[in-house]
């Protein structure tokens, strides 16, 4: 199946189905069957947190699920005590965005999403996403030397399998959760994952892992050396294990900074912001489909590999 069929099928899928595979088993709380009128307030029943977690895992990666659960547990009381929603105004913009997204998921699960939206509107809250200007400013503020020094220290002190993940991320610009999934797919399904003509890992072929509601990864350019490094590594560690290993060596967790390092390196090499956004999954699936043709990607691949050569040279032993 080609990319157009994959992505068109994905875009037609419902955002959050309320039934499990067995159509007689409800995923959400009892008393709110699909098709019935939504209650004006949440049902006063204990939250099935295990069921909520399973429901979330159908649409999100593990790290995102843990974040949603943490904020839903911490702020879920607002759904039952709406007079306290004002506390969200006192949170930082980023945290407020995460808390509101978590409560939206929880309200969907218990069957009162419309009620939650009314609370948001009445409280004067807005769904604020990171603007393009904020993204650009973040890149300008990135200290490449500082991040590279951290990466070099981590590479020198970590075991080979941990080191492989960090180097792979620095040279592909994937998000932390995505780079773990990508390394594991390289080891388990390289023939189906790697487009050898473009020398690109086609993440879009695995929509359940890389294509989500707001954060996507479509493809990453690689070379034989990078693929060989991952294949020769041992077990690919989870993000939590990498964080723990860094802490034991007195190093902070800076995997998200490696994503900035990649983007900033490409920007300084003159690669257009639109191309960087495509490679880092900050464009819609429709926009990606418009750019998925070989002449453009071959030219972009040449420029990208040339740009990240400086990072590779710094990492040479």
Secondary structure, DSSP 8 states (H G I E B T S, - for coil): --HHHHHHHHHHS-SS-SB-SSTTSBSS-TT--TTS---SS---S---HHHHHHHHHTTS-HHHHHHHHHHHHHHGGGGT-GGGGGGGGGS-HHHHHHHHHHHHHHHHHHT-HHHHHHHHHHTT-------HHHHHHHHHT--HHHHHHHHHHHHHHS-HHHHHHHHHHHTT---HHHHHHHHHHHHH-HHHHEETTTTEEEGGG-HHHHB-SS-B--EEE--HHHHHHHHHS-S---HHHHHHHHHHTT----HHHHHHHHHHHHHHTT--HHHHHHHTT-S-HHHHHHH--HHHHHHHHHHHHHHTHHHHHHH--
